[in-house]
Amino acid sequence: MKYIDRIYGEFEISEPVILEIINSPEMQRLKGVDQAGYFEAYFPGTAHSRFEHSVGDYLLLKKYGASIEEQIAGLIHDVSHGAFSHAADYYFSSGSQEKQDYQDNSFENYVRNSNLPKILGKHDFDLKYILDDKNFPLQENKIPNICADRIDYSLRGILIFKIGSKEEIEYFLEKLKVENKQWIFSDFESAQKFAKYFEILNRKHYSGLPTALMFSAVGKYIKYSLENNYIYQNDLYTTDSEVLAKISTYLNKDKKLEYLFRRMNNKIKFKNDPNDFKEKIICKSRVIDPLCYHNGKIQRVSDINLEWKEVIREEIKPKEYFLKFLE
């Protein structure tokens, strides 16, 4: 299968297990799940899917020589995302605004009850091994380390949100190396630039005010719809558009629902004021401290640029917003 990716270019995908996973209903569903949640109303023209990121994660691992098991882990790592991605942490009571880990916590159960175990078994892959992310440090690693997941979604974000150019993306990929199951930049300059671009993405898009507004509004719209039986929990494992279509039949019959829909679409004025607010919203914040070669040694950006230690201390803290809608 020929696949063209906006970051990595054209790839030929031929591994039977990968092709079968990509074509599974679970993976195909991700084409209808927005990577950022519901960004089109807040950052027009930036929509991209969990499917695009998931295949990109796999392609990145393949490009840098990861094992086929790690490539599979990268490909399926987001398969349990519900509609509107991390908005699930704002509409499910068991979600966490600070950690945004509802998807992570439901991942194993979702996979075990999907078509994926049968596919993996057919191709002689051990499901238990694939599900244990400790086996795959290139794919997943704790913040502030970089990993395939973080590298792919940030490269995609740099391009889509126009923080950097395609040439800069190619520059980062050229400078990235894999050694001893670690991602390492070949010099400090490229590592620092990537870390700073990630910081811009985090402040503006991952944990910024528009994102807090979006998560709050989507969370309330979906939660209200669940409470009123306009949708049911299993509907949230379809696609964004299917969920919206199902709820839309009630919009003309429910004024509060219609108000929440306008709010979700960024049509209601608001203010962010810790001294006058109705709702406190928390957003998970992300920061990275990549490894790089410098003066013949492997060091972190913060070992070389001591100011980056302070950036990490500040950016790792969840962001808080104090919202009051004015209509």
C-alpha positions as CSV (number, residue, x, y, z in Angstrom):
1,M,0.0,0.0,0.0
2,K,1.3,3.4,-0.9
3,Y,0.9,6.0,1.8
4,I,1.7,9.7,1.6
5,D,2.3,11.5,4.8
6,R,2.6,15.3,5.1
7,I,5.7,14.9,7.4
8,Y,7.6,11.9,6.1
9,G,6.5,11.8,2.5
10,E,5.7,8.7,0.5
11,F,6.0,5.2,2.0
12,E,5.3,1.7,0.8
13,I,3.6,-0.2,3.6
14,S,3.8,-4.0,2.9
15,E,3.9,-5.8,6.3
16,P,0.7,-7.9,6.4
17,V,0.1,-7.3,10.2
18,I,0.5,-3.5,9.7
19,L,-1.9,-3.5,6.7
20,E,-4.5,-5.5,8.6
21,I,-4.3,-3.2,11.6
22,I,-4.6,-0.1,9.5
23,N,-7.6,-1.5,7.8
24,S,-9.3,-2.6,11.0
25,P,-12.5,-0.8,12.1
26,E,-10.8,0.4,15.2
27,M,-8.1,2.2,13.2
28,Q,-10.4,3.4,10.5
29,R,-12.6,5.0,13.1
30,L,-9.7,7.3,14.1
31,K,-10.0,9.1,10.7
32,G,-13.1,10.7,12.2
33,V,-11.6,11.7,15.6
34,D,-9.9,15.1,15.7
35,Q,-6.3,15.0,17.0
36,A,-6.8,18.1,19.2
37,G,-10.5,17.7,20.1
38,Y,-12.6,20.3,18.3
39,F,-10.1,22.9,17.1
40,E,-11.8,24.0,13.9
41,A,-13.9,26.6,15.7
42,Y,-10.8,28.0,17.5
43,F,-8.0,27.5,15.0
44,P,-9.7,27.2,11.6
45,G,-7.9,25.1,9.0
46,T,-5.9,23.1,11.5
47,A,-8.0,19.9,11.8
48,H,-6.2,16.6,11.5
49,S,-7.1,13.2,12.7
50,R,-5.9,10.7,15.3
51,F,-5.5,8.3,12.4
52,E,-3.0,10.6,10.7
53,H,-0.9,10.9,13.9
54,S,-1.1,7.2,14.6
55,V,0.1,6.2,11.1
56,G,2.7,9.0,11.4
57,D,4.0,7.6,14.7
58,Y,4.4,4.1,13.0
59,L,6.2,5.7,10.0
60,L,8.6,7.5,12.3
61,L,9.5,4.3,14.2
62,K,9.9,2.4,10.9
63,K,12.1,5.2,9.5
64,Y,14.4,5.0,12.4
65,G,14.7,1.2,12.5
66,A,12.5,0.3,15.5
67,S,11.4,-3.3,15.8
68,I,8.1,-4.4,14.2
69,E,6.7,-4.9,17.7
70,E,7.5,-1.3,18.5
71,Q,6.0,-0.1,15.2
72,I,2.8,-2.0,16.1
73,A,2.7,-0.3,19.5
74,G,3.1,3.1,17.9
75,L,0.4,2.4,15.3
76,I,-2.2,1.4,17.9
77,H,-1.3,3.6,20.8
78,D,-4.2,6.0,20.4
79,V,-6.8,3.5,19.3
80,S,-8.9,3.9,22.4
81,H,-9.5,7.6,22.1
82,G,-13.1,8.6,22.3
83,A,-14.8,11.3,20.3
84,F,-13.0,14.7,20.5
85,S,-9.8,13.0,21.8
86,H,-8.7,14.4,25.2
87,A,-12.1,16.1,25.7
88,A,-13.0,12.8,27.2
89,D,-11.2,13.9,30.4
90,Y,-13.8,16.8,30.5
91,Y,-17.0,14.8,29.8
92,F,-16.3,11.6,31.7
93,S,-16.4,11.8,35.5
94,S,-13.4,9.5,35.8
95,G,-11.3,11.8,33.5
96,S,-8.5,14.0,34.8
97,Q,-8.0,17.5,33.5
98,E,-4.5,17.7,34.9
99,K,-3.3,14.4,33.5
100,Q,-5.6,13.9,30.4
101,D,-5.1,10.2,30.8
102,Y,-8.6,8.8,30.4
103,Q,-7.5,7.2,27.1
104,D,-4.4,5.8,28.6
105,N,-6.3,4.2,31.5
106,S,-8.9,2.6,29.1
107,F,-6.4,1.5,26.5
108,E,-5.7,-2.1,27.5
109,N,-9.4,-2.9,28.1
110,Y,-10.4,-1.3,24.8
111,V,-7.7,-3.3,22.8
112,R,-8.5,-6.6,24.5
113,N,-12.2,-6.2,23.5
114,S,-11.4,-5.2,19.9
115,N,-10.4,-7.0,16.7
116,L,-6.7,-6.3,17.4
117,P,-5.9,-9.4,19.6
118,K,-7.2,-11.7,16.7
119,I,-5.1,-9.8,14.2
120,L,-2.0,-9.9,16.3
121,G,-2.5,-13.6,17.1
122,K,-3.0,-14.4,13.5
123,H,0.5,-13.0,12.8
124,D,2.1,-14.6,15.8
125,F,2.6,-11.4,17.9
126,D,2.2,-11.5,21.7
127,L,-0.6,-9.2,22.8
128,K,0.7,-8.9,26.4
129,Y,4.1,-7.8,25.1
130,I,2.7,-5.3,22.7
131,L,0.5,-3.8,25.4
132,D,3.4,-3.2,27.8
133,D,4.9,0.2,26.9
134,K,7.9,-0.5,29.1
135,N,9.1,-2.6,26.2
136,F,9.1,0.3,23.8
137,P,11.1,3.3,25.1
138,L,11.4,4.8,21.6
139,Q,7.6,4.9,21.3
140,E,6.7,6.0,24.8
141,N,8.7,7.8,27.5
142,K,8.0,10.0,30.4
143,I,8.0,13.8,30.1
144,P,10.4,15.6,29.6
145,N,12.0,12.9,27.4
146,I,11.1,12.9,23.7
147,C,9.6,9.8,22.2
148,A,8.0,8.8,18.9
149,D,4.5,9.9,20.1
150,R,5.7,13.4,21.1
151,I,8.0,13.8,18.1
152,D,5.3,13.0,15.6
153,Y,2.5,15.1,17.1
154,S,4.8,18.1,17.6
155,L,6.3,17.9,14.1
156,R,2.7,17.7,12.7
157,G,1.8,20.6,15.0
158,I,4.8,22.7,13.9
159,L,3.7,22.4,10.3
160,I,-0.1,22.6,10.7
161,F,-0.1,25.5,13.1
162,K,2.5,27.3,11.0
163,I,5.1,27.6,13.7
164,G,7.8,26.3,11.3
165,S,8.3,25.3,7.7
166,K,8.5,21.9,5.9
167,E,12.3,22.6,5.5
168,E,12.6,23.0,9.3
169,I,10.8,19.7,9.8
170,E,13.3,18.0,7.4
171,Y,16.1,19.7,9.4
172,F,14.8,18.2,12.7
173,L,14.5,14.7,11.1
174,E,18.0,14.9,9.7
175,K,19.4,15.8,13.1
176,L,17.5,13.1,15.0
177,K,19.3,9.9,15.7
178,V,18.5,6.7,17.6
179,E,21.2,5.2,19.8
180,N,20.7,2.7,22.6
181,K,17.0,3.0,22.4
182,Q,17.1,6.7,22.9
183,W,16.3,9.7,20.6
184,I,19.3,12.0,20.4
185,F,19.8,15.2,18.4
186,S,23.2,15.3,16.7
187,D,23.9,18.8,18.1
188,F,22.7,21.3,20.7
189,E,21.3,23.9,18.2
190,S,18.8,21.5,16.7
191,A,17.7,20.1,20.1
192,Q,17.2,23.5,21.6
193,K,15.3,24.7,18.5
194,F,13.0,21.7,18.7
195,A,12.4,22.2,22.4
196,K,11.5,25.8,21.9
197,Y,9.1,25.0,19.1
198,F,7.5,22.5,21.4
199,E,7.2,25.1,24.1
200,I,5.4,27.4,21.6
201,L,3.0,24.6,20.7
202,N,2.3,23.9,24.3
203,R,1.6,27.5,25.3
204,K,-0.5,28.4,22.2
205,H,-2.2,25.1,21.5
206,Y,-1.8,22.2,23.9
207,S,-2.5,24.1,27.1
208,G,-3.4,27.7,26.0
209,L,-6.6,29.6,26.7
210,P,-8.4,28.7,23.4
211,T,-7.8,25.0,24.2
212,A,-9.1,25.4,27.7
213,L,-12.3,27.0,26.3
214,M,-12.6,24.2,23.8
215,F,-12.2,21.4,26.3
216,S,-14.6,23.1,28.8
217,A,-17.3,23.7,26.1
218,V,-17.1,20.3,24.4
219,G,-17.1,18.6,27.8
220,K,-20.2,20.4,28.9
221,Y,-22.0,19.8,25.6
222,I,-21.3,16.1,25.6
223,K,-21.9,15.6,29.4
224,Y,-25.3,17.4,29.1
225,S,-26.2,15.2,26.1
226,L,-25.3,12.1,28.1
227,E,-27.3,13.2,31.1
228,N,-30.4,13.7,28.9
229,N,-30.0,10.5,26.9
230,Y,-29.4,12.3,23.7
231,I,-26.4,10.0,23.3
232,Y,-25.0,7.1,25.2
233,Q,-21.5,6.2,26.2
234,N,-21.0,3.7,23.4
235,D,-21.7,6.5,20.9
236,L,-18.5,8.2,22.0
237,Y,-16.6,5.4,20.4
238,T,-17.9,6.3,17.0
239,T,-16.6,9.5,15.4
240,D,-16.9,13.2,16.1
241,S,-19.3,13.8,13.3
242,E,-21.5,10.9,14.2
243,V,-21.8,12.1,17.8
244,L,-22.6,15.7,16.6
245,A,-25.2,14.4,14.1
246,K,-27.0,12.3,16.8
247,I,-27.1,15.3,19.2
248,S,-28.2,17.7,16.5
249,T,-31.7,16.3,16.3
250,Y,-32.4,17.7,19.7
251,L,-31.0,21.3,19.2
252,N,-34.3,22.8,18.2
253,K,-36.1,21.2,21.2
254,D,-33.7,22.2,24.0
255,K,-32.6,25.8,24.6
256,K,-29.8,24.9,27.0
257,L,-28.4,22.4,24.5
258,E,-28.5,25.0,21.8
259,Y,-26.7,27.5,24.1
260,L,-24.0,24.9,24.8
261,F,-23.6,24.2,21.1
262,R,-23.0,27.9,20.4
263,R,-20.5,28.0,23.3
264,M,-18.7,24.9,21.9
265,N,-18.5,26.7,18.6
266,N,-16.8,29.8,20.2
267,K,-19.8,32.0,19.7
268,I,-20.2,33.2,23.3
269,K,-18.1,36.0,24.8
270,F,-16.2,35.2,27.9
271,K,-13.5,36.5,30.3
272,N,-10.6,34.8,32.1
273,D,-10.4,36.4,35.5
274,P,-9.3,34.7,38.8
275,N,-11.2,37.3,40.7
276,D,-14.5,36.9,38.9
277,F,-15.2,33.5,37.4
278,K,-17.8,30.7,37.3
279,E,-15.6,27.8,36.2
280,K,-12.0,26.8,36.8
281,I,-10.5,24.8,33.9
282,I,-7.2,23.0,34.1
283,C,-5.1,21.9,31.0
284,K,-2.3,19.4,31.1
285,S,1.0,21.2,30.2
286,R,3.8,19.5,28.3
287,V,7.5,20.3,28.0
288,I,10.5,18.5,26.6
289,D,14.3,18.4,27.5
290,P,15.9,16.4,24.6
291,L,19.2,14.7,24.6
292,C,21.8,15.9,22.2
293,Y,25.5,15.6,21.4
294,H,27.5,18.5,22.7
295,N,31.3,18.7,23.2
296,G,31.6,15.0,22.6
297,K,29.1,14.0,25.2
298,I,25.4,13.2,25.4
299,Q,23.7,15.9,27.4
300,R,20.2,17.4,27.9
301,V,19.3,20.8,26.6
302,S,18.9,21.9,30.2
303,D,22.5,20.8,31.0
304,I,23.8,23.2,28.4
305,N,21.2,26.0,28.6
306,L,20.6,26.4,32.4
307,E,17.6,28.7,31.7
308,W,15.8,25.7,30.2
309,K,15.6,24.2,33.7
310,E,13.4,27.1,34.8
311,V,11.3,26.7,31.6
312,I,10.8,23.0,32.5
313,R,9.8,23.9,36.1
314,E,7.2,26.3,34.9
315,E,5.8,24.5,31.9
316,I,5.4,21.2,33.6
317,K,2.7,22.7,35.9
318,P,-0.9,22.3,34.7
319,K,-2.3,25.6,33.4
320,E,-5.3,27.1,35.2
321,Y,-8.0,29.3,33.7
322,F,-10.9,31.1,35.4
323,L,-13.8,31.4,33.0
324,K,-17.0,33.4,33.0
325,F,-19.2,33.4,30.0
326,L,-21.0,36.7,29.3
327,E,-24.3,35.5,27.8
